[in-house]
Amino acid sequence: MDRTWAATLDDLVRRALSQPPPDALITACLEQAQLCDRRDDESVATVFDRMLRLAEHLWITSGPDVAERPLIAAMNVALGSYEVMGTPTCVIGFSKALQRRGLTNYSLTLLDHAVRLDVSPAGGDVPAPLAELQNHRGELLRQLGLYDRAEAAFGAALTALNGDSSETERARGTVLNNLGLLHYRRGDLAQAKHCLVQSLDIADRVGAEPLSIAITLDNLGAVEASLAAAAGPLWQSDEYINGVVDQHLRQAEEYLARARAMFEDALPEAAEDYVLSLITSADVAKQRGDAGDLDALSRRAWELSQQPQVSAATAHDARALRGEVLFGQGGPPRTVELLLPWFEELLTTTPPHERPLRGLTTLLRAAAAIGDSPLASRVGNAIAATDDELLERRIAGASETDARKMFTEYARRTELILGHCLPAGPTDVAPPWLYTLLLNRKGVLAERQGTMWLRVRLAGGAGRENLDQLRHWRSEVARLDLDGSGEATIAAARRRQDEAVRRLGEAEAQIYRELGQEWLARVSLADVQACLEPDTTLLDFTAVRLPDGSRRYVVFLVRALGAPRFRDLGAADDIDQGLTHLTSTFARPPARDEDRADWLAIIREIAPSVFEPGDVIDDHVIVAPTGLWGMAPVCLLPDAHGTPLVEDHRVTLVPSARWLATRATSAAIPSQTPGRPLVIGDPDFDLQFTEQVSFFLSLRFPRLEHAGAEAADVGARLGVPPAVRGDATRARLLGAQRPRILHIATHGVFLDAIGSLAEQSEPQAFTMRTVAGAVVTTDEDPLGWSYAGSEEPKDAPARHRSRVRWLQVIGPAGQLSRSGVLLSGFNAWLAGVDTSADVGIGLVSAGEFALLDLSSTEMVVLSACETGVGAVDYADGSLLGLRTAALAAGAACCVSTLWKVGDASTAALMSAFYRELAAGLAPGAALRAAQKALRDSHPDPYYWAGWVVEGAGY
């Protein structure tokens, strides 16, 4: 074969590599590359090698735009080879080469072009080339975290595999295995298991290679181990175990033991997969609490990881596992001895986004345990740097649900870093880098949602169309989450709702990808301090994990000048109990025979202590809560003298400390003129449904006696007619366009039946069979047990019973569906009456509220029960409820309630609040004045302490 063209290409590339090449020389290289024989694999490989070398040189000497030219030339050669040969070998080979060099976007572009070509198979008993391409493309998309696109690629691969030959069946099994891994990464463990069992069935049927079967068995073991972890701890007490967890662990051990035996037989070729299986098996032993097995498995994994067939990444995981075991055996010095040399090498040879975090967190714990604070700080900084890069790479195009799942691990590591790197002692100056770390973790998910919506609104065009899709699916998720009727079982209703959540996630991910901007702005201590007035103290609460394993609360005290200080407040569980006690005590009206006259003494006895005697507290206190701190009446917290803060201080909340800085930045974006105020109140919950309903209602929300007068009073003060009774509908609220002030006077609800006993105890059917030498257990659809009947209720009484049972006993699954405001027609919908499109379900959930256009709204007032309550987002410590939804929608501040407030006292407080606003006070000061005025006639905190201002209300 004539290789003259290759010699000429070598000469041209050699000349180009010796200098910053002129454009003519680059062009000559590219033209020569096109002369290769696309039917000859060796010639195509020569082009790949030379073009990659040239691209790497040009990237350094001339920049990425010029370097792209040889990459595109090589991609065209790969595509040409695919067209003439009918096999995707060259395309996939070049795609992998690009990926190894970190050129992932080019790798994906090559695959995207290849799957669009109409290429016939080369002939013979081979699967369709499109299936192989889509399978490889799906794997790449999965690694990038683009799960929706990866699932579509795997689906296209399965569709292309429409033959029944043994080779086609093997290919189908491979795709199903990869699809199972995708569902595993997404956290859909039931679907992951389903796909992997299908893959195993095929492998057993067509006689696949033992190594292939072992890999699928190992993946199944990992899924079962995750199912066990999701079902809770194994031991429920000293005598009783969790049967569900035990079953999953037994299944995992069955799969993994079989896989390890097959890997052992295939050594040394299977060394890589064997080590990974040993690591998974060790995690199962850890869940079992079997120290002996854990030690043996980790030791074997560490020994095998030294073999040349094992990749560096897998060897790192084995080392990290062994370090964890040594640390658990009480050997922090041995752990440091094992991991420190690796850590030093890692800092100099591996970029942050490629560092294995498992070993780093173990070294951090060991360094703190032996008292090596400088090493702990170095390791903590390295973990933070890695997380910074990974966050931006992984979450940029993820849906809200996927982002929350991803972020949970980052939040746990942040707690670990803070707890291991803060100075020892109950109070001290906080190292600046540690507080900066907190600023760029806590509250970022809520900020990401809000700022992104604002940018989409300003973008117009396709952005607005996508936002409409987002609103549609958010409403659909809320509707399905509040109504399980029409399905035979709870599980079936959940699956229907899960599908809507998936479609919602696709819409969210599409918007984030189209924005194409950094997902998170970096915030510094100086940025936050610039937003604080001289008379202001910021209390920034967070949880930390100490070296002894305990979880505690810490508060950072930040002022406009000087370094922030921190204070250890105590064990998180104890403080959570105190916060719950404080809230529950005053969240109910005092009984007639109850003596709560000395409520100050009660507060001093049960409220957690934040301040110490001698502390100087500024006039204005801003609280950035976390967890249950966000649902506690912080105005009642005692100051340094034991007096509730509300007595001498203005207290306002912010979603997070970084919100102060990001809000200041977004305020600089030109916004549209705010619209007229909107007042909605006193909804007609029944809408005359009594004319259509002749049966007894087991649940019905009564009209609020004073809500109409409140709406009229507020409307008069703001100069607008209120929307009341039949006009106070879902459509009226969802159609709000940047009102200057939005005031809603109605019932608020927080549904907390999630995780009910009815759902947990729903019977499940399963089958057991032997596949590939292992006993496989697969879940079937639930048995015929039903909470609402086997089909959608046909008449209103049946629909009413179904909906009431769902809301009171079962509850919504989505966190943003659990909080809502009731509007006109809710009782009618609940009674099973057909409602108009404007009325709908008569409720707006927090998820829908977050998509209102409040970008120029100065204040939202949620004058209803429990509008400040929400589900705790343990990923970043924030609340997922109506008040945070209002800020996410763009409002500057939100006034809301922490418990079921009285109708008459609410009307009185609101009248005083707007009177103080008219006098020129900011919302925070106006609310405090209104609370103190109401206290004169209603002394007990139940009547006035449950109101909070969050946001820029000072």
N, C-alpha and C positions, 0 to 999 in steps of 0.2 A: 504494500500500500504506500502511495506517495505521501511522504511526511514533510515535503518541502515547505508547505504552508506553516507547519508547526515550528520548524527551525526559524523561519522568518519572524513568526510571532514571538518566539523566545528572544530573538535579537532586539526586536522593537521594544518589548517589555523591559529587557535588561537596560536599554538606553533610557527609557522613561524613569526607571527606578533610581538612576544615578543622578538625577537632577529634578528640579521643579519643571516638568515637561511642558513644552509649548503645545498649543491647541492642535497644531498639525500633527505632532507625534502621537498625541492621544487618539486623534481620529484615525491615524494609520493603524494603530493597535486594534481599534474596534473593527475596522474594515477587514483586517487580516483574520480576526477571530471568526468572522462570518463565513470564511472559506472552509471551515471544518466539515467533515462528513457527519451529518446528523444521525446516520445509521450506525455509526461506529462509537461504542461506549467509551473507548480509550481516547478518541479524538475529542469527544464532548467533555470528558473529564479534564483533558489538557486545557481546554478553554476555561473551564470553571476555575482551575488552579491559577492560571495566569491572570484572569480578570479580577479574582479576589485579591491577589497580591498587588495588582495595579490600583485597585480601589482603596486598599489600606494605605498605600503610599499617598494617593491623591487626597485622602481624607485629612492627612497631616499637613501636606504641602499646599493644597489648593482649596480645601473646604469640602463639606458634604455635597454641595450642588454639583461640583465637578466629579467627585468620587462616584456619584450616582450613575454616570454614563457607562462605565464598564460593568456595573452591576446589571443595568438594564440590558446591555448587550449579551451578557451571560444568560440572563433570564429568557431572552428571545431564542437563544440557542437551545435551551432546555425545552421550551415550548415547541420549537420546531422538531426536536427529536421525538417528543411525545406524539406529535401529529403524524410523522412518517413511520414510526415504529409501532404505535398502538399500545405501548406500555409506558406507565408513568415513572419508571425507575429513575430516569435522569432528573425529572422534575422534583421528585421526593428527595433524591440525593442532594441536589443543589439547595433545596429548602432546608434540609438539616444542616448543611454547611453554613448557610447564612445564619441560622439560629445559633449554632455554636459560637459564632463571632459576635453575637449580640445584635445582629441585624434582623430582628424579629419582624419588623414592619415589612421589610422587603420579602422575607420568607412568606408572610401571609399574602402579600400582593401577588407573588408568583403563583401561589395555590389558587387564589381567587380567579386569576386569568385562566389557569389550566382547567378548572371545573366548568368554565363557560364554553370550552371547545367541544365540538361534536366529533369525538374520536371513537372509531369502532375498535373492538378488542383485536389483539394480534391474531387470534384464532386458537383453536384447541380448547381443552377443558380448563379455562381460566376464568376467574371472576371478572366482572366489568371493571375497566380501569378507573372509571368515575368513582366506584365504590372505594377503591384503594386511596384515591386522592382525597375524597371527602372524609375518610377515616383519619388520614394523617392531618388534614386540615382541622378536624374536630379536636384531635389531641393537642394541636398547637393553640387553638382557641381556648381549650380548657386550661392549659398552663397559663394563659394570659388572664384568666379569670372572666372571660367573655362567655359565660355559661349558656345564655340563650342562643347565641350564634353557634356555639359548639353543639348544642342539642340538635339544632336544625341541620348541621353538617352530618352528624351521625344518622339522623333520620333519612337524609338524602342517600347516604351510603347503603342503608338497609333497603331503601326503595330500589336502588340500582342492582341489588343482589337478588334478582328474581328467578334465578335458576334453581335446580334441585341436585346439581352434581355435588360430589363430596367436597371438592375444592371451594365451591360457592358456599356450602354449609360451614366449612371451616372459617371462611372469611366472615360469614355472618356471626359466628361465635366470637370472633375477635372484636368486631364492632360492638356487639352486645356487652362484652367485657369492658370495653372502653366507655360505653354509655353508662354502665354501672358505676365506674369510677367517677364519671361526671356527676351523677346523682349523689354519690358519696361526698364529693367535695361541696356540693350545694347543701348538704344536710338532709336530703330526701332519702333517708335510709331504707324505707320500705321499698321504694322504687329501685334503689340500688341493688337490693337483695333480689328483687324480681328479675332484673336484667342479668345478674351474675348467675342465678340458678338456670335461666334459659341458656346462657353461654355454656354452662357446665353440662347441661343436657345434650347440647349439640356435640360438645367435645367427646362425651361418652358414646354418643350414637355413631359418630364417624371415625372413632378411633384416633383421636388427636394425640399428638406427642405428649408423653408424660409431663414434660416440663411446662407445656401450655396448660395442662389440667392443674398442675400444682400452683401456677400463678393465679388462676381463677379461684381455686380453693383458698389460697392465702388472702385474696381480696375479700372473699366471703367471710373469712375469719375476722378481718378488720371491720367489716360492716357489723357483724354480730357484737364485737367488742364495743363499738360505738353505740349500738342499740342498748347494750347493758349500761353504759355510762349515762345515756339519756334517761334511763328508767330509775336512776337514783342509786344510792349506796346499796351494797349487797346485804349488809347487816342492819336490820331494823331495830334490833336490841341485842342484848347479850345472848338471847336464846333463839330469836327468830330471824330468818333471812327473808329477803325480798325474792319471792318465787319467780317473778318475771326476769329479774336480773340474773338469777341463778341459771335459768333456762338459756338465756342468751350467752352466758359465759360458757356453759357446757357445750353449746353449739359451736362457739368460737374455738374452744379447745379441740373439738372433733375435727373441724376443718383444718386448723393450723397444724395439728399433729400429723395428719395425713400429708399435708403439703411439705412439712419439714422432712418427712421420710423420703418423699420423692426427690426433694432437692439434695438430700444427702447422697442418694444413689447417682445423682447427675453431677457431682463435684468432679473437677474444679470448675466446669463450665457454669454451673448454677450458683457459684459462690455469692454473686451480687444479690440474687433473689433470695438465697438462703439467709443471708444476713438480715435483709429486710423482714423476712418472716420471723426470725428470732426476735427482732425488735418488737414486732407486733405481739408475739407470744409473751414477751416480757411485760408488755402493757396489760395483758389479760391477767398474768400472775400478780401484777400490782393491784388490780381491782379485786382479785381473790384474797389479797393479803398473804400470799404464799411467798415468804422471804426466801426459802430455799430454792424454789424454782426460779424466782427472779434473779438470784445470784448466779445460778448455773446458766441460765439463758443469756444473761448479759455477758458473762465471761466467755461463753462460746461465740457470741456475736463479735466480741472484741478480738478474739483470736483469729476468726475467719476474715475479719476486715483487713488483716495485714496482707492477704493474698492479692496478687496483681490484677485479678479479674474484678476486684471490687473498686467501684468508683470512689473518688475523693469525698463526694457528698455523702455517700452511704457510710464510708469509714468514719466521717465526722459524727454521724448519727449514732454509730456503735460506740464511739468514744464517749459521746454525751450520755448515752444510756449507762455505760459503766460508771461514769462519774456520778450519776444520780444514785446508783446502787451503793457506791462507796460512801456517799454523803449520808444516805439513809441508814447505813450501818454504823454511823457515828464517827466517820472518818473524814471530816473537812480537810485536814492537812493532806491526806492521800488524794482527795479530790483535786485540790489545788495543784499538787505534784503532777497529776495526770493531765489536767486541762490547761495549766498555765503556759507550757511551751507551745501548745497548739494555738492558744490565744495570741501570743506574741507573733507567731507566724501569720496568723489570720489578719492582723492589723496591717501588715506590710504587703501581703500578697493577694488579698481578696477584697473587692469593692463592697461597700456596706450592704447593698441589696442582695448579695450572694452569701452573706454570713449565716451560718446555721444557728438560730436563736436558742435552740434547746440546750446546747452546751454552754452558751453564754449565760443563760439564767442560772444554771447550776453553779457555774464558777462564781457568779455574783453572790449567791447564797453562801458558798463556802468561804469566800473572801471575808464577808461580813461576820461569819461564825468564828473565824480565827482572829478577828479584830484588825484586819488589814484594810483600813478605811481608804487609803490611796488606791489600792487595787480595786476595791469595790466601786469607787468613783470612776475609775478608768473603764471598768466593765460596764457600769451603768450607762456611761456616755456612749459606749460602743453599741449597746442595745438600742438606745434612743436614736442614734444615727441610722441604724439599720431600719428601725420602725418608721422613721421619717420618710425614707425612700420607698419602702414597701407600701406604706399607706397611699402615697400619691400614685404609685403604679397600679395598685390593685383596686382602689375604690373609685378612681376617676370616672369609670363608666359603669359602675355597679348600681343596681336598683337599691331602694332604701332597705328592703329586707336583707338582701345579700350584704350590703354595707354594714348593717348592724351585726350580722353574724361574724363578718370578718373582724369588726372593730372590737368585739368582746375580748379576743386574745391580746390586742394591743392595750386595752384598758387594764387587764390583769398584770401585764408586764409593767405598766406605769405604776400601779400600786406597789409592785415588788421593788422597783427602782427607788421610789420615794421612801419606802419603809427601810430599805437597806443602806441608803446613802444620806439621809438626813442625819444631822449631828445627834449623838446620844443625849438624852435628857428630856425633861418635859417641855422646855421652851428654849428657843435660841434664835439666832439670825439664820434665815434660810439661804443656802447657797443659791446664787442667781440662776444657775443652769437648771437646777431642780424645779424652781418655780416656773421658769420658762417652759420646761417640759410639760408641766401641768397646764399652762395656758394653751398649749398646742395639742392637748388631748381632750380635756374636759369640755363638753358642749359642742364639739366640732360637728357631730352628726346633725344636730338641730340647726346649726349655722349653715351647713352645706345645703340643707333643704331650703331654708329661707332665702339665702342669697341667690341660689340658682333660679328659683322661681322668679325673682325680681329681674334677673338678667334676661330670662326668656321673655318676660313681658315687654321689656324694652326692645328686644330684638325684632319682634313682629314677624310677619311672614309665616314660614314653616313652624317657627317656634310657637306661635299662637295656636296653630292647628294641632300641634303635639300636646300643648297644654290642655286643649279641649278634650283630647283623647284621655289625657291623664285624669281630668275631672270626671269623665264618664266612668272610667274603671274604678276610681276611688269611691264614687257613689255606688257602683255595683257591688264592690267589696263590702261596703257598709250595709247595703240591703240584704245581702246573703248572710252576713254575719249576725244580723238581728232577726232573721227569719229562717228557721230550719225546716219549715213545713214543706211538704212535697217530696220528702225523702223517707225511705223506710227506716233508716238508722242514723244515728248521730254521725258515724264514720262516713256515710254516704253524703250527708250534708256538708261535712268538713271537706270532702274531696271536691265537691262542687265549688265551695268557697276558695279552696286552694287554687283551682283553675283560674278563678278571677284574680287572685293575688298574683299568679304567674303572668297574666296578661297585663296587670298593672305594672309589674316589675319590668316587663319589656318596654312599656311606654316611658317609664322613668329612665331606664338605661339609655333609650334612644335620645332623650333630651340631653342627658349628661354627655353622651358621645358627641352630639352635634355642637354643644357649647365649645368643646375643644380648648378649654382653659384650665388652668391649675385649679384643682378642686378645693384647695385650702390655702388661705393667706396665713403666712407666719406672723405671729404676734409676739411682741417683746414686753418686758416689764415696763419699759419707758412708754410704750404705746398705751398701756393701761393707766399708768400714773398720770399721763397727760390728760386723761378724762376725769380725774378726781379733783374736786375742789379742796382747798386747804382745810376745811372743817369736816372732812369726810374720812371715814374708816371703812375699808372694804374687808368683809369677812368671807374668805373663800374656803369652803369646806371640801374635804376630800377624804377618801378612805385609803389607808396604807396597809401593807403587809409586812410585818416585822420578821427578823431572822428566826425568831422562835415559832413562826407560823401563825401567830395571832393577827387578827384584823382589827385595826383601830381607826378612830376618826382623828383627823388633824385639821386645824384651822390655820390658814395663813392670814395674818393681819397686815394689810397693805395700805399705805398712805401716799399722798402725792409726792412726798420727799422721803428719802432714806431707803434702807434695805428692808424688804419684808421680813417679818418674824413669823415663826410657827409655834403652835401650842398643841401638845398631845392632849386630847380630850378624854381618852379612855377607850375601853373595848367597844367595838362597833355594836355587838349584840346587846350589851347593857344599855348603850345610849339609844339604840332603836327602841328598846322597851320603854325607856323614859320618854322618848318623843311620842310613842304611841299612847302611853298613859296620859301625857299632857293633853294631847289632841282629843282623845276619847273622853276625858273628864269634862272638857268645856264644849265639846261638840253636841252635848245634849242639854236641854233646858233644866234648870234646877227643879227638883221635885218639891212639892209643897212642904213635906216634912224633912227636907234636906237643908242642913245648915252650911251654905257656901258663902256666908257673909264675909268670912275671913279668907277670901280667895287668894289674897297675897301670900298667906302662909302656905296654902296648898301649892302655889307656884314654886315657892322657895324649897318646898320639900321634894317635889317630883321633877322639876325642870332640869335638864342637863346644864352644867356650869360651863360657860364659855369664857367668862372674865374672872379675874382674880382680884382680891382686895388691893387697892392702890392703882389699878389700871385707869388710865385717862382715856375716856371714850368721847369721840367727837360728836358734834350735834347731829350729824347725818351718818347713819349706818346703812351701808349697802350690803346685802347678803346674797352671795352666790352659793346656793345650796347644792347638796347632792343627796340622792336617795330620799329617805324619809324626812330629812331636814326641809325638803321642799313642800311637804304637806303639813308641817307643824306651824302653829301660830307664833312665829319668831318675834312678834312684837311683845309677847309675854315673857320672853327669856329675861332672866334677872341680870342687871348690870353689876358693876363691881360692888355696889352697896346693897344688892338684893332687891332692887326696885325694878319692876318691868320696864323694858326699854321704851315702850310707848309713852311712858310718863314724861321723860325728858329728852327723847330723841325721835327724829324722823327715821322710820325704817322702811326701806324699799328693797325689792328683790330684783335680781337680774338672772337670766338663764345660766350665765357663766361669766367669769371675769373678762374673758376675751370678747364677749358680746359688746362690752363698752367700747372697745377699740374698733371692732368691725362695724358697729352701728355708726360710729363717727365717720368711718370711711364711706359707708353707703349713703350717709346723709349728704355727702359731697356730690353724689350722682344727681344730675338734674331730674326732677320728678314733675309729674303733671300736677296741675292745680287741684287741690282736693275738692271733692263734691260736697253737696249739702249734707248735713248730719242726717243719720238714719236712726229712727227710734222704732223698735218693734216690741210689742208687749201685749199682755193679756190675751193670748191666743185662744180661739175657740177650739178646744181639744176635741169636742164632740162633733161639731159641724152638723148638728141636727140628726146624728145617726140614730137617735132614739126612735125616729119615725120608721127606721128600717130594722131595728133590733128589738126583738120581743123577749129575749132570754136574759138571764142573770149574768152580769159581768164579774168575773173573779178579780179583775184588775182594771182600775179606772183612775186616771189622774184628775183631781178636782180643779176647778177654776180657782185662780189666785185672787182673793177678794180685793187686794189693794194694788194689784199689778196694773189695772187700768188707770187708776188715779196717778200712779207713779209715771206711767208712760205719758199721760196727758201733761203732768207737771214738767217732766224733762223736755217734752216736745215744745212746750210753751217757752221754757227757758232758752232752748236752742233755736226757736223760731221756725219749727217745722211741724207739720201734722204727723202724728204717730201712725204707724201701721198696726192696727189692733184687730182683735177678734178674727173674723174670717179672712182678713187681709194679711195676717201675721203668718205667712206660709213659708215653706222651704224655698219656693221659687223667689220670694221677695228677698230672703236673706242671701241665697246663693247668687242673686243678680246684683248684689251690692257693688258699686264701682267707686272705690276710693273715697268713702264718706269721711268727712273731717272727723266726726265722732260717730261711733256705732254703739248704740245702747240697746240691750236686749233684756227685757223683764219677763221671765217665764220660769218654768220648771227646768232644772238641770238634773241630769242623772249620771251616775257612775256605776256601771254594771260589773260586779265582781264575782259572778258565779263561775268564772272560767276554771277549768280543771275540776269540774263537779264529780261527785261520786258516781252519778249516773253515767257519765262518759267513761270514767276510768273502769267501771265494772261492766261495760257493755260486752257481752259474750263474743268470743272470736273463735272461728273454726280454723284448723290447720291440718295439713297432711304430712306424713312422714314416709320417705322412700330412700333407697340407696342409689346414689349416683357417683360414679367414678370411685367406688370403694368407701364413700363417706355417707353417713346418714344425713339427709337434707330435710329440714323442716321448713315448710312454706305456709304463710298465712293465707287464708282465703277470705272472701268477703264475710263480714260479721253474720252471725246467725239471724234468724228471722225476728229477733227482738226489735221492737219499735217503740219509739216514744210518741209517735203521732199517727201511726197507721202506715200501711204499705204504699199509699199513694197520696197525692195532694188532697187535703180536705176539700170536699165539694161545697159545703155550706158554711155560712158565717159562724155558727157556734163551734164547729170543729176547727176552723181556722183560728178562732179566738183561743180555744184551749191550747192549740199547738203553739201559738205565738207567746202566750203567757208562760207556758212551761219552758219554752226555749229561753226566754229572758230571765226567768226567776231561778231556774234549776240548772240550765246548761251554760248559757252565756256565750258571748262572742269570743272568737279566738284572737282576732286582731287587736293589738293594744290601742290603736287609734280609733277603734270602733266602740270602745267601752265607755268613752265620755261623749256626751252630746247634750244639746238643748232641744226641748220639746216645743213644737210649733202647732199651728192649727191642723186639726185632723188626726193627731196621734191616737186619740182614743178610738176614732172611727177606724183607722187602720188596724189597731189592736183588736177591735171587735170583729174584724173580718169583712168589713164593708169595703166595696170597691171605691177607691179614691181617685181624684183627678191627677193629672201629671204635675200640676202646680203643688198639690198637697203631698203626693207620694206617701212615704212612710211617716210623715209628720215629725221628722227628727233630722237634725243635721249633726253628724258625728264630727269629732275632732279632726279626723282625717280629711273630711270635706272642708272643714273650716280653714285648714291650712292652705287651701287652694283659692280662698277668696282673694280679690284684688284690694288689698289694704295698704298699697305701697305709699300712699300719701296720708294715711289715717293717723291722727294724733293720739287717739285714745279709743280703746274698746272697753265698754263696761258690760260685764256679764252678770247682771243682777238676777241671779238664780242660784239654786242650791248646788253645792259641790262643783262649781265650775272651775275651781282652782285645784281640784283633785285630779290625779292621773295615774296611769300605770308607770312604775319606776322603770326607766330604761337603764338596766344594769350594764349596758355597753359603755355608756359615758356618764351615768349618774343623773341624767336629766329626767324630767317628767314628760310623759306623752299624754297630753290632755288639751283641753280647750284654751287654757291661758297661753301655753307655749305655742299652740297652733296659731293663735292670733298674732303673736310676734313673728312666727315663721312666715305668715302671710304678708308681713311688712309693716304692721302697726307699731307705733313708737312705744306704747305702753298698754297694759291691760289691767283692769280692776276685776277681781274675781273672788270667789268664796271657797273656804276650805271645808265647810260642812253645811248641813241643812239649816238654812237661816229662816227666821220667822218672817212671814209676809208683811205684817204691820211694821215691825222694827226695820225691815229692809227699806220700806217706802220712806220712813222717817230719816234713816241714815242717808239715803240717796238725795232727799230734798236738801239736807244740810250739806252734803258733799258738793252739789252743784251750786249751792249758795256760796260756798267758800271758793269754788273755782271762779265764779263771777267776780269775787272780790280780788282776784289776781293771784291766788295761791296755785302752786304746781299740784298735780294730782296726788303725790305722796303726802304733801303737807295738808292738802284739803281733806284727804281721807282721815288723817290723824285728827284733825280738828273736828270732823264729823263724828269720829269714834268717841272722842272725849265728850262731845255734846250729848250723844246718845247715852253715854255712861251715866250722865246725871239722872236720867229717868230709868235706865235699865242697867244697874251697876254690874250685874254678873257678866263675865267675859263672853258667855255664850252669845249674847246679843250683838257684840261689836268686834270681838277679837278675831273672828274668822274671815275678815276681809283683808285682802293683800293687794298691793300695787307692784306689778312687775314690769321692768323695762325702764325707759327714760322718763320716769314719773317724778323727777325731783327738780 
